[in-house]
Amino acid sequence: MRPFGLLLRQRLRRDAVSLTVWILGLAALAAAGYPGVRGSYGDEQERLALLATVMTNPVVLLFRGLPSGASESQLVSFLLLPWLLLVVALMCSFLAVRHTRGDEEDGRLELVSATPAGRTAPLASTAVHGIGVAVLSGAVVALLFIGNGAPLAGATLTGACCTLVGTVFLGVGLVAGELMPSSRAANALAVWILVGTFALAGTGNALGTPNADLTRMTSSALTWFSPFGWAENTRPFDADDPLPLAAVALATFLLLGACALLHARRDLGSSFVPPRVGRAEARPGFATHLALVVRQSRAATVGWIVAGLLVGLLSTSLAGVAGRIGQGNPAVTALLEALSGTSEDLSRGLVVIFFVMLGVIAACAATQTALRARQDETRGTAELILGAALTRTRWLADHISVAATAAVLTIVAGIVGAAVGALTGGVDGGLLRDAAVAGAGQIVPACLFAAVTAALVVALPRAAVMLAWALLAVAAVVALFGPLFGLSSSLVDASPFAAAPVPSGNGVDPRGVAVLVVVAASAALIALAGMRRRELRS
């Protein structure tokens, strides 16, 4: 047991900072739910009106939970539960890949396997570590809900849902690490499974059957093919039915068992999905470093572009919902105005909100692509490339350029999706212009994150990955949920996504775009100048 205990301690110490950031973010989201609902939907009639509107526009359920009543706690669960589950699932899947396939790529696992720990103890300690993190996450959510006055049974069940969904995706990450040849491929597989099951649960809810008074939805059969759907069908604060969690526990057991079987049947460094064999000689179009970065990033970029297209499509397809939600409900109207930053037209406001989401997605694409520079540096491939006739400044500039291009293409896809949604849904053509303006406005914040990430890679290389994603997460939460959490307008406007230009009347409100451009340009120049003066670091 001594090697197992040492490995578990090593994982806890190594993840101390990153897990603290994840748990604090989860806690902030859970803690803000009740104050937000009390401030925006404090009256039962307002909650009933919101649910009735949602039931008549079920596409909204793609991004929310399963309606189970109009009480305060039931509405908090409806609005927040899917996102709490999503945060815990992402955290656990990334943890699983980082300590398995990631350590294998970096050579750590080979060193550990040569000790008395052998090959089994690292996998077992990772599984126990991940389960412990999932339990802690569920406990934090439950305690914060109870502290806000939630019923004990419902709060405990909500925490259990977070824990068990986290363990399911811990298993998904572990299996992906066994199957795929690299940590990047394993993370991509785990995230696509996560996003697919999240969308499956939302679609199942949207296709469900509402009850007579439009306060409760019975989900369709599709929901039962998703861990998110199983958790939502426990109906915290309503039926409080723990039975669906048996399916979650069974899925966890099967995934962990499958991982153990796969691990026992492969050699260190191998994978069940073999890596693609490249050409012996590059095509003429791939003879430069810039083309190499494009080739390495294209698969992930295509995924972000598809996500942007879907967000744009939903933005104009759901534009008509805003007016019906806000009709006769001043609190909802005020919330939509605060979230969008415009009070002229609620349909326009909803488009702006969706394009803030699109800006976040584009910034994720830019951040992921820019961080490839750091990954190349730690794995030694950057050293090989820089051994040729390529300067360090040009090497980093290529990564920044591709990252910014990925962000722009994601936003362009969103604008195209918005145009398709408007043309097929018979929406007012003015929304096309609003979508184009809101989309163009989000290009600057998205590109800013490409530059800031590059600056972090140069200045703080060891902490760059964690800091880049943490900054992006904070900016996204402040922009998307700040008004709901009751944050001041000055604090919300500090987020680059909230400071981007938006449509206003027949013109454009530039907001803080000049400041964003200056910050982005300064960060890029600092990154390039700093890279010229520092050596590569592992």
Secondary structure, DSSP 8 states (H G I E B T S, - for coil): -HHHHHHHHHHHHHTHHHHHHHHHHHHHHHHHHHHHHHHHS-SHHHHHHHHHHHHHSGGGGGGS---B-SSHHHHHHHHHHHHHHHHHHHHHHHHHHIIIIIHHHHTHHHHHHTSTTTTHHHHHHHHHHHHHHHHHHHHHHHHHHHHTT--HHHHHHHHHHHHHHHHHHHHHHHHHHHHSSSHHHHHHHHHHHHHHHHHHHHHHHHTSEE-TTSSBEE--GGGGGSHHHHHHTT-TTTT---THHHHHHHHHHHHHHHHHHHHHTS-TT--SS------SS--GGG-SHHHHHHHHHHHHHHHHHHHHHHHHHHHHHTHHHHHHHHTT-HHHHHHHHHHHT--S-HHHHHHHHHHHHHHHHHHHHHHHHHHHHHHHHHHTHHHHHHTSS--HHHHHHHHHHHHHHHHHHHHHHHHHHHHHHHHHHT--THHHHHHHHHHHHHHHHHHHHHHHHHHHHHHSGGGHHHHHHHHHHHHHHHHHHHHHHT--HHHHTTSTTTTS-EEETTEEE-TTHHHHHHHHHHHHHHHHHHHHHS----
